[in-house]
Amino acid sequence: MHMNVSIIIVSYNTCELLRNCLTSVREKTCGVDYEIFVVDNASNDGSCEMLEREFPDVRLVRNRENRGFAKANNQAILMAQGEYVLLLNSDTVLENNAIGVMHEFMRAHPRAAVCGPLLLNADGTVQQSIDTHVTALSILRKSIVGTTGIGHRFFQSAYHPRSFDYFKRFQLADGWLTGAVLMIRRAVFPEVGLLDEAYHFYNEDADWGLAVSRSQWQTWFIPEAVVTHFLGGSRKTQSEEQEISFKVQYFRQNRYFFWKNLGTVQYGAFRLAAFCVCAMNLLRRAIMTAVSSSEKRLSAIFKMRLGWKLFLASLEHGGDKGFGNRQ
C-alpha cells in the first residue's frame, strides 16, 4: 500500500501528553494514509506500556538510553515508508486536520522541502514558530541574554508574534521553522541530510533549516494547519542539577552551531561576546546572592551556580567538543 505520511514522535517521560497527542492524530486526521512511529528515549513513566495497551497500531522503538531528539528522529526516518515524514512533538495536540492540510500543500508544491503549521500556546495565543537564521546577535539573545533577564526587547526576533502576522501563508527566505511540527518531503534527505546527531536537544531544527535554505528547496509556513504546542513537556520535572546541565549543554550546542556553520569570524565573535556576557552575569548574580533576603536566598544561589557553570563553559576550547552528559 502506498503510504502518504510517516508520523514520527520522540518521547521521553511524557505519557499523558503522548496519549493526548496520539488521540488528536487519530481523531483529527482524514484523507491521508499514515503510519506512526514512537521512539521512546528510555522513559520510566509507563509510556511504553500505555502505547502497547491503547495504541497497538503504533510502531514502538524502545531505546535503552536517552539518545536525544535528533538521533531518535533519524532512527525512525530511516524506517519510514511515507512519501512525507511528519516530525511531531509529543507535547502537541492537533486542532484540525493539520496533517491533511500540510500533505495537500506539499503535493501541490513539488519544490517545497518542508512546511510547518500555526502553533498555539495552551491559552490559545500564537506561539513563535519561525526565526531568522542564526547570527551572533540572535544566538546571544537566545542562549546568554535569556539567562540574565536583560535586553529581551532589544534582541526581539523579527518573527515575534507581537510584530509578525502569523495568519498568512508564506515562503521563508531568511529563516527556519521550529522542529515541534515539521512535514518534510522524504526525497530531500539524500541531498540535505538527516538531523545532525551532535545536537542532543535543540538547535537541530535551526541547523537543518539552514541546510534547506542553502539548497534549492523551499520552506513554507502554512497557518491553515493548526496545532497546540505545550512547550517543554519533558522538562517540567527536571531537578535543579538537570536544569543547569540542560542550559550548559544548550550553550555548548550553540557554540557548535557557530563552529559548524558560520565561519571563523562569527565563531570568534560569539566566543568573545559569550565570555563577556557570562562574566558580567556571574558578577551580577554574586552581588544579588550577597544582598538577597533569606526567603530568596536559595533561588539566588541556584542562579549564581548556573551563572558559574555558564562562565566555565565560555572558557572551554573547541567548537565541536564538550557536550557533556547527554542523559
N, C-alpha and C positions, 0 to 999 in steps of 0.2 A: 504493500500500500504506500502511495506517495504521502510523505509527511510534510506538512506545511511548516510547522514551528516546533522546535525543541526548547522547552522551558527549563531553565537551569536555576535552581535555588540553592545557595550555600547557607548552611545553618550551623549555628553554634549556641546552644542553650537558649533557644527561642521557641520552645514547644508551643505555647499558646499563640504567639504571633504567627508561627508557621502554620498552625491549624487554620487560623483566620485567613491567611494568605491563600492557602490551597482551596479553602471553601469558596473564596471570592473568584478564583480562577474557574472552578467548577461551575459556579452559578452564573457568572457574567460572560464567559467566553462562548461565542457561537460563530458558525460559519468557517471554522478553522479546524483542520486535523492537527492534533498536537500530542506530544509525549512530554512527560515531566520527569526530570532528574532532580533529586535532592541529594546534595553532597554534604554529609554531616561531618563536621570537624571535631569529632570526639566529644560530643555533648554528653552530659551526665544528668540531664533533667527529664529523661524519658521521651525525648523527641523521636528516637528511632522506633521505640515500642508503639508510640502513638501513630506513626506513619504506617507501620505494618498492620495495625488494628483498624485504622479508619480510612487509609488511602492505599489499599493493596495494589492499585494500578501504577503507583509511583515507583520509579526505578531508584532505589536507595543505594547510595555509595557510602559505605562507612569507612572513615579514616580513623586510624588508631591514635593520631595526634592532630593538633590544630595546625593544618597545613597552610592556613591563610586564605584570603579571598581569591587572589589571582590563581594560585596553584589549584585550588579546589574547582574553580570555574573551568580551568583548562582541562582538568580530568574529564569533565562531562562534555565539553566541547568536542573532544576527540572521539567521544562515543556517539555524539548526536547524529541523527539521521535527517533532521529537518532542513529544508532549504534556507530557513532563517533560524537564528538562535536568539532566544529571549533571556537575557540575564535579569533576574528578578530577585530583589532582596526579600528575605523572609519577613521583614518588618514593613511590608506593604499590603495594601488591600485595593483591588480593582474596583473603581466606582462605576464603570460602564464596560462595554465590550472593547476595552483598550487594546487587547491583543488583536482582535479582528480589525480594528481601525488602523493600527500600525501595519498589520500584514497587508491590507489592501493598498496602503500608501506605498509600501516597499515594492509591491508588484507593479504599481503604476510608474515607479521612478527607478529605472534599472541602474542609474549611476549613484543611487543612494547606498552608502555603506552601512549607515546606522541612523536610527531615529529614536527619539525619546518622547514621553508624554508630558502633559502638565502634571506636576506633583503638588499635592496639597499637604499642609500640616494637619495635625489631628483636629485642630479647631476650624478647619476649612479655609484658612488663609493660604495664599500662594507661597510655595517653598522655592527658594532659589535652586534651580537645577541646571543652570548654564553658567559658565565662567569663561573669561578670556584665557588664552594660553598663558602659561606661567611665565612670569618675569621676576626679576629680583624684587620689585615693588610688591607684586601680588603674593609672592611666597612669604615675604616678611609679614604681610597683612594677615595671612592665614596661620603661620606657624609661630611667629615670635610676638607680634603686636597683640595677638589674641591672648597671650599669657599675661600681658601687662594691663589690659583693660584700657589702653590709651590709643587714640587715633583711629577708632573704627570709622568715623565719618569721613576722615581724610582719605583712608585707604579703601573706601567702599567700591565694590565692583560695579562696572557699567551694567551688569545684568542683575543687580539687586532689585527685588520686587518693588521697592519704593520708586525706582526710576525707570523700570523697563516694563513694557506691555507683554505680559505672559499669555495673552489671549489671541495672539496672531501666529499663524504658521509661517515659518521662515527657514531659510538655509543659513547655517552658521558659516561665516567665512573666517572668523578670528577666534574661535573658541571650541569648547568641548562640552559634552553632556555628562552629568553625574551617572555613575555606574549603578545607581539604585534600580533603574529600569532602562534597559537598552535592548532594542531589537536590531540585530546585526545580520547582514547577509553573509551566510557561511562562506560564500565564494571569495570574500575579501581576505580571509585569514591567511591563505598562502602568500599573499602579497604584502599585507600589513603586519602579519604576525599575530600570535596569541598574546594574552596579557603577560607582561613581564613579571616573572615569579620572584624577582628580587624585592618586589613590594609585597609585604605581608598583608597589609590592610591600609587602604587609602593610597592615593596618587596613581594607582594602576589605571584608573579611568582617564586621568589627565594625560598620562604618558601615552596610552593607546589612542586617545583622541587627537593628540599632536601628530602621531604617526599617520592617522587618517587624513588630517589636513595637509600633510606633506605629500600625500599620494594624489591621484587623480579622482578619488572617490569623494562623495558628498556626505555631509552631516546635516540632519534636519530635526527641527523641533515641531511636534505635532500636538497642539493643545486640545484637539478634539478627543484624544485619548486621555483619560483622567484617572490618576492613581493617588491614593493617600499613602504617605510615607511617614511612619512613626520613627523618627530619627534615633539612631543609636540603640536599637533594641537589644543587641548582645552586650552592650557596655554598661547597662544600668545597675548591674550587681557587682561592678568592679570594686575591689578594695583600694585604699589609697596607694599602696605599693603598685598595684596593677595600673592605676591611673597614671602614676609617674612614669612607669615603664612604657605605657602606651604613648605618652606625649614625647618622651625622649626618642622613642622609635620613629614617631611621625617626623620629628625634626631630622633624624638621620635619613629618612626616606626622601625628604625634601632636598637634602644635600645630594643624595644620589641622583635625583632628577636633574639637578643642575649639572652635575658631573657628566651625566649621560647625554643630555640633550642640548645644553645651551652654551657650550664652549668655555674656554679658559677664562676669558674676561668676566663673563657673568658669574661663573663659578667662584672666581676670586672675590668679586664684589659681594656675592652672597656670604661668603665666609667672613669677610671683614665686617659687614653690616650685622651679621648674626652675632659675632663676638661682642661688638659694641652694645647692641640692644640687650643681650643676655647679661653683660656685666652691669649695665645700668639697672636692669630689672632686679638682679640679685641684690644690689646695694639698696634699692628701694624696699625690697621685701625684708631685708635685715633690719632696716630702720623701723618699718611698720611692726615687725615682730617685737622689737625692743620696747615700743611705746604702746602695744596693744593691751587691752584690758584682759582680765582673767577669763571672761566669757569668750573672747575672740582669740585667745592665745593658741589653741590647738589648730584652728583654721590658719592662722598666720604662720605657724611652724610648718604646716603642710605646704603652704605656698612658697615658703623660703626653701624648703627641701627640693621642691620642684624647680625653683629658680637655680639652685646649686647644680642639680643634675643637668639642666639645660646648658648652664655655663660650661660645665665639664665637656659636654657633647660638642660645644662650639670650638673647643680646643683640639678635638680629635683630627687626625690626619687621614686622608684618603677618602675620596668621594664615594667609592663603592664598598667601603668597609664599615664595620661597626654597627650592624643592625641589631645586635643584642638578642635577648631572649624572645623567640617568636611564639611562645605559647600564649 
